[in-house]
């Protein structure tokens, strides 16, 4: 049994929720609400607050109006780790992310609430400091106490505002705000007692400017560009996000979208936390008509059965005659749809494989089937959504005025029930929920290799004194997350982001030649990482490596999460100047001199990068990693060859 998942012997059993919120807590009405998360403007791209994207919530939550105070931490945990003692109403600082999690679980146990955090053990160093919670699982739907997600934090700090800061769009607006006088309170360069300033519009104090506040999320770099529902951050990482800025930081760090990241075992005089709880409610909530986003995928769920609609026959085929039906939820692509506005009040409804829903042959008759067909924009492919209740819509055809109906009547809950059009009525089988798809609804699909062009290396590896690092059939010699990495059609395929597949061997100076492709997301990137560390068994990430990203000449340092701290002597617009695209197989040669801190790279026989690192401490022997980046993507590597201690200090694939 994982710690915190069962009441102690003789104690009352865990419960779903408290009868009322504790004193000093505020309900945040977030269910059904959405906001624009992030910012993007010149000079601050490195904070990874971009791209700006819509975020929606399907639940309400509650949070303490103030950060956790020293007295509260002492009373619960029996110790006060603060580096600013003397005023117990001050927020507790010098707590790690792990300390904050243990505090939350202690409160959940006190109130007999099912905990949000479950783990197999607590690992401490020789001084008793917590350094790991192995097998950690986080369920923010559990009723216990927890940290805020990064999205929740920004939603609360904005409190309905859209400006760069909650008080305005320039730091000069700070003086106009009666709610933002932290610079006076912090004149002693210490965090001030909580609740001394006026609260924001949601009734929450000190969201910015007192201490950095730990959030639940792993840090994952750049945001997704599409609409997100109930985001909880990447599934893994090396650092956890903190928000709000501290008393010692300038006003730039108090921006509503700003965040930073630290290792979860870090103790620091700038770091505190605040706590929240998810309130009881439905796990999924239909979105209002006005909130339907043309760039978002949705499930259309029959109210009477709870089953989503799907295109019969699965994915990969677009043709007339494939009927729309209800079926058990699988998260497959044929259960996902996108709405595109075509005329005032009317949409085309597109299936994930590209076909449009239509009434067969434009028929206006009762019982006319709804099916998938090639898109032509005719009236029989146009539909409107008519609000019925808070939870349901009728989907009505423009050609007939008839609405979708699950054949078989309101009592039909079986798989395979066909969707037809029928005069709209009040029966449940005429009503549907339009529910935004989440990441769990998308299953990574490895595209057939035949769909992408192939590029063969224009060199003889054996003649060049190089040996293969990949046998073309197995992952022998490599170690990585088995849910991410596989071998398909002679290539290593990565489909789950923010981690490296690492070599079993360590390397000093080396030359590597590899062919790469991005099958389904050619504006993303993949990379070759080195000068990093191995991760413990069962842990997956980047290992603090430095990353070079063919076919671009980009670099990244995963110890600082910034562009690598070196000198680039070459910059090229590869798409325009070299005709290189990431959606085709390209060959990269990377030559690494550990002793000199120098890295050179060629793509398709053209040198694109000459890099010299300025930090000798970075030049470490270690594994080589193949990167899967940014969510569920299809990135591939093949024809991988290595030369250790290269005999020639030049790029050998350069075109004559």
N, C-alpha and C positions, 0 to 999 in steps of 0.2 A: 504493500500500500504506500503510495507516495505521500510524503509529509504534507499535512494540512488538508488531506482529502477525506478525513473521517473524524468524527467527534471523539474525544477521549472517552474512555470507559466511564460510565455513570453520568456523562454530560448529555444535555438535550441534543437531539439530532440536528444536523444542518438544515437550514430552511431556505426558502427561495428568496425571501426579501424581508426587510424590517417593516413593522407596522407603520412607522413614520420615520422621517429623516432625523438624524441627530441635530442637536442645537448647533447653529452656526453653519448649516449646510444649505445649499441652494440647488433647486431643480433647474436643469438646463433643458429647455424645450427644443430639442434638436431633431426629433423624429419628423420626417417629411421636409426638413429644411435643407437648403444647399447654399454653398458660398464658393467664391473663387479663391482657391488656395494658391499661395506663392506670389512671387513678383519677378519681374525681369526688367532690368534697366542697366544702362552702361555703368561699369565700374564695380558691379557687385555680382557678376555671374558666378564667381568662385564660391559663393555661399550655397550654391545649389538650391536656390529657392525657385527654380524654374523647371519646366515651363509652367505658366499659370494654367490651372486646370480646375474644372468644377468638382466639388466633393458634396455628396449627399449622405444623410444619415437616416437609418430606418429604426432608430431607437432613441429614447431619451436617456440622459444620465444625470447624476447629481455629483456635486463636488463641494469640498469644504471651501468656505468663502475666503479662507486664508491659507497660507502655506503651513505645513506642520511645524509647530512651535517646539522650542527646546523642552519645555515642561511636558508636552504631550509625548515626545520621544522618550524622555527620561521615565515617565510614568509607565510606559508600555514596555520598553526594552531594558530598563534598569540602568541605563548609562546615557551620558550626554557627550557626544563626540565633538561638539562645537569648538571652533577656534576663536569664537567671539562670546565668551561667557560673561555673566554679570547681569543679564536681563533675560529672564526665561520666556518673556513674550516675543523675543526675537525668533526668527525662523531657525530651525536647526540647520547647521551647515557641516561640512566635512563628512558627509555621508556618501557612500558609494551607491551605485544602482542596486547592487545586491542588498545593501543595508535597507534601502527603501522597500524592496520587495519583501524582505523578512518582516518589516514593520507592518506592511499591508496584510500579510498572512496572519500575523499576531492579532491584529484587530478583527479579522474575519473569524478566527478561532474564539476570540472573546465574545463576539456577537452571534456565534453559532451559524455562520454563513459559509456556504460552500466557497472555497478559496478560488481566486483567479489563477494563482500560480501553483503549479505542481512540479516537484523535482524529486529525484531519487535519494539525494543526500545533500549535506552542506559541507563544502570543502574549505578548510581554513589553512593559513600558513602557520609558521612556527610561533607567530605572535598572537594568533587567534583571529586575525583579520580574514573575513570571508573573501575567497578568491574565485569561487565557482559554485554554481548550482547545477550539477549534471542532470541531463535529460529534462531540462526545463521546458514546460509547456504552459502557454498562456491562453486562457479562455476568457476574453473580455465580456462574454455573455453570462458568465457566472455571477452570482449576486454579491460576491465578496468585494473587499476593498482593493483598489489598484491605483497605478499611475495613470495619468491621462495619455491617450494617444497623441501623436504630434498633430494630427488633424483636429482633434477635439481642442487642443491647446490654442491653435490658431483661430478656430471658430470662436472661442471664448474671449481671447485677447482682442479680436476685432470687434466683437459685440455689435455686429451689424454694420461696421464701418468698412470702407473699401480703400481708404487712404494708406499711404506708406506706413505711417504711424497711426495709432488710434486717435491722436490729437490733430492730425493734419498731414500734409504732403511735404512739408519742409521742416527741418529741425527748428527753424525760427518760430513755428507755430506752437512749440512747447511752452513758451512764455504766456501764451493766450489761454492755456488750459488750467482750470482750477483743480483738475484731477491729477495733475502730473507735477508734483513739487518734490520729487525724490531727491533732486540735487541738493536741496536745503537739508532734508533729513539725513542725507548721507555725507554731510560735511566732515564727519569724523572718520570717514572711510571704513565704515562697518555697516552691516545690514541693520536696518531700522526695525523696531518692534512692529509686528504685523497689525493691519487694520487702522493705521493712523492717517492714511490718505483716504480720500473719498473713493467709494467703489465705482467700478465701471457700470455700464448700462444693465448688465446682467446681475449686479450685486456682488461682484468678485473683486477682492482687494489685491493689489501688488502683483498683477500679472507680469509687469516688466519692471526692471530697474533695481530689484532688491537682491535676489540670488538667481543664478541659473537653476532651472527646475528640470529634474529628470523626467523624461517621457518613456513610454513603453517601447517605442519603435527602435529597431536596428537602424543605423544610418545606412542609406543605400545610394547616395549620390543624387543624380538628376531624377526629377519626378517623372512619372508617366505623363503622357500628353493627353490621354483620354479621360473621360469622366470616371470618377472612382466612387464607389459606394462603401461606406463603413471601412475606410482603409486602416490597416494596422501596420503598415510598413513592410519591408522585405522579410522573407522567412528566415534569413540568417545574416550574419555580419560580424564585425569585430568591435564596433563601437555603438553605443546607444546615444540617441538624440537628447539634447537638453535645450530649453527655450527660456526666453525672458530677459536674458542679460543680467549682469550683477552690478552691485553698487559701485564697483571700480571701473566699469565700462562706460564709454561715451554713449551719447544718445543713438548713435548708429546701430548699436547692438539691441536697442529696444524696438526696432522695427517689427511690425506685426508678423511678417513672414520669416523673420530671421531665426536661424537655429544653428547650433554647433553640435559637436559630438565628442565623446570621451569613452575610453575603455570602461566597462561596467564595474571594474574593481577599483577605480580611481577615487581617492579621498582628496577633497580640495576645499579650501575656505570659501570658494565662490559657489559651491554646489549644495542645493537643498532639494526639496520636493513637495508636491501637493498631491492630494489623493482624491479619488473619484469612485463611483459605483455605477454600473449599468442598471437602469430601472427596468422592472418587468414590462414586457410588451412582446409583440410579434417579432419574429426574426426577420421577416420580410414585409415590406409595406409598399403597396402600389404607389406610383408617382403621379402627381397631378398632371393633367393634360398639358398645362403650360410648361411643365418641366421636361417634357420629352425632348431629348437631345438627338439631333440627326446623326451624330457621330458615335452613338452609344448602342450597344447590343442589348436587347431585351428578351425576356421570356414572356410569352403570352399564356397565362395560366387559367384554365377553366375553373370558375369558382365552385361549381357543384362537385367536382371530383378532386380538385387540388392538383390535377395533372397538367403539365405544359403541352402546348400544341407543338407538332413537329411535321417536317416534310417527310413523307413515307419513303422508305428505301435508303435512308442514310445520305451521306454527303458525297460530293464529287461529281454529281450529274445535274445538269440544268436542262429540263425539257418539259414541254406541256404534258399534262396528264398525271403528274405525281401528286396525289391528294394530300391535303392537310388533315391531320388527325390528332387526337389526344393520345398521349402515351406516358408511361412512367418516366420520371425525371432521370436523365442520364448525364446531362451537361454536354451532350454532343453538339456539334455545330448545327445539325439540322433542327435543333430546338431553340436557336437564337435568331432574332429578327431585328432589322433596323428600319426606322420610319423616316421617309423622305418627303418633305412638303412639296407638292406639285401644283396645287391650286389652293385658293383660300379655303382653309378648313379641311382639306383633303390630303391624304398621304398615299404614296406607294409603300408597300411593306415588302422589304427584301429579305430573302433567306441568306444565310451566311455564305452559301456557294454562289450567290449572284442572281438567282432567279427571283421574279416578282410574283407575289400572290395575285390570283385573278379568279374571276367567276368564269366557269367554263364557257367558252364561245360567246361571251357577253350575255348569256341567258338571264332573263328576269324571272324565270319560273321558280316556284317553290322547289326546295330540295336540290337546287343547282349546286354541284360540288364546288368547293374552293380548292384550288390546286396551284402548283408552281408552274410558271411559264416564263419564257424569255420576255424581258421588259420591253414594252412598247408605249406605255403611258396612256393607253386607251381607258375609257371610262370604267370598263370592267376590271381595271387594276387600281382604281382609286377608292379609298375608304376614309371614313371619318370616325372619330371616337366620340361617343355620346356618354357623358357622365351619368351614372345611375345612382351609385352611393359612393361613400368615401373609399370603398374597396373594389369598385367594379365599374366597367365600361361595357357598353354595347359597341361592336365594331360593325359599321353599317356601310354597305356598298353604294357608291354613287349611281351605278347603273340601274339599280332596282329599288333602293331604299330598304332592302331587306338586310337583316343582321346575321352575323355568324351564329350558328347553332350547332351544338354537339349532337350529332345524330344519335337517337336512342332515348332522348328525353332526359329530364332532370335526374332520373334514377340511374342513368348509365354512368358507371365509373370504371368500366373496363378499358384495358389498353386497346388501341386501334380504332376507337369510335371516330367516325369521319366527321369533318366539319362541312356543313352545308350552309346556304343562305335560306332564310325563312322569315316571314313577317315577324318583326320584333315583338316580343312579349315580356312578361315579368318573370318567366321561368328562370331558374338558376342556370340552365344550360345555354342561356343567351348572354351570360355575363362573364366578363374576363378581367383578370388583374394584369396590368402591364408592369412587370417587375424588372428592374435593372439587373443585368447579369453581373456577377462578381467573378473574381479570378478563379474561384472554385468551379465555375461553369465552363471554363475553357480548359480543354485538355490538349497539351502540346501534341501536335501531329508532325511527324517527320515526313516531309515531302519526298516523293520519289526522285532519285538522283537524275533520272532522265529528263526532268523538267528544267534543269539548269545546264548551261553550257559548261564544258570541261576545258581546263587548261593544263597541259602537260609540261613539266619542268624541262627547259631546253638545256639540260646538262646531263652528264653521265656521272651519277653519284659515286659509283665504285671507282671510276677513273680519277675522281677528285679526292679519293681517300676518305670518303664519308660512309658511315654505316647507318642503317635505318633505325629510327626510334619507334617506329610503329610498323607492326607486321601486316597491316591491312585487313586483319581478321578479328583480332582480340585486343583487349586493353592490357595485355601482359606488359609489365614494365611501367605501368601508370597506376596512380591511386586517386580516387575521387568519389564523389557522391553517386551511387549506382542509380538513383532516381533521375540524375541529370545526364550522365554520360553513357553512350552506347556506340556500337559500330554498325553502320548501315551502308551497304554498297561500297565497301572499301574506304570509308571515311569515318573519322571520329566525329560524333554528333553531340552537341551540347544543347539542351532544351530548357534548362532551369538556371536563372541568372545569378550573378554576384558570387561567383566562385571559380576556382581554377582546378583543372585536372593536372596533377603534378607527376613528374617523373619520379621513379623510385631512386634513381641515381642523383647524386649531387654533381655540380659542374663548376669549374673555375673559368678559364678562358675557353670560348667555344664559338663555332660557326654553326648556325642552324638554318636549314632550308625547308620551307613548308608552304603548301598551297592552302589557301583559305577562301571561304565563301560565306555570305550571309543570305540564306535562302528566303526567309520571309520578312526580314526587316532591314533592308539595305541602307537605311539611314542610321542604324545603330552601329556598334563596333564590337570587335573581338580583339584579342591581344595575346602577345607572348610575354610572360612575366618571369622575372628572375631576381637575384639578390634579395630573396625573401626567406621566410622561415617555414618549416613544416608545421602543420597543425596536428593537434592530438588526434588519435584514432577516433573516427566518427564525427569529427568537426570539419567543416568545409568553409572555405572563404578564399581570400587572396594571399594570406600569410605575410602581409606587409611588403609585398614585392614592388618592384618598379616595372611598369607595364609599357610595352611598345606595341602599337596598334597598326598592323598592316591591313589594307594597303595605304592608309593615311600615314602621315608622319607625326602623329600625335603621341604624347607621352603622359604618364600619370604615376604619381608616387602614392602607394596605398598605405604608407606610414603616416602621411600628413593629409591625405585626401585632397591633394592639389596637383596642379601640373608639376611634373618632375623638376627638381631644383638643379637644372643644368643649362648648358649653352647649346642652342640650336643654330647651326650655321646654314641651314637650308630651309626654305618654306615654299611649298608649291600648292597651287590649286590643282589637285590631281585630276578631278573630273574634267576640267577644261583643258589643262595643259597636256595631260598624259593620256586622256581617254580611258582612265581606269575607273571601273565601277565595282562596288562591293557585292553586287548580285551576280557576278561572274567569278569563276575560279581565277585567282591571281596567285602568283608565286612570290614569296618574300624570302630574301636572304638577310639574316641578322648576324653581324660579326661583333662579338663582345670581348673587350680586353678588360679583365677585372683589375689588373695592375694599374692601368691608365684611367679607368673609369670612363672609357670611351665606347660608344655604341654607334655602328653604322648600319644602315638598312637600305636595301634595294628592292623595288617591286617591279616584276616583269622586266628585269634587266636594266632598270633606271634607278639611279641613286636618289632617294627621297629624304634621307636623314643622315646627319652627322652630328652626334650628340656627345658632349663631355660633361660628366657630373662633377659638381664642385664639392661634394661631401664624401671624403674617403671612407667614412664609417659605413657608407652604403655598400661598399664593394665586398659583398659576402659570397662565399661559396654556398651553393644551395640548389634546390630543384628548379627545373624549368616548368612553367605552368602554361596550359592552354586555357584561355578565358572564355567563360559564358557570362554575358553581361546583360543586365536590365530586364528581368522578368523572364517569361517563357518565350524563348526565341529559338530559332533553328540556325546555329552556327556550326561550321564544319571545318575539319582539318584533315589533310591527307598528304601523301608523298613527303613524309617528315624524315629528314636526314640530319646527322650530327657529325661534326668534326671537333674533337677535343684538342686543346693546345694547337690551334691552327698553324700550319707551316707558312702560310702566306698572310701578310697583314693587309690584304686588299680584298675587295668584294669580287668574287670569282664569276658571278652571273651577269656582270655588266655587259651590255651590248657593245660590240666593237664600233 
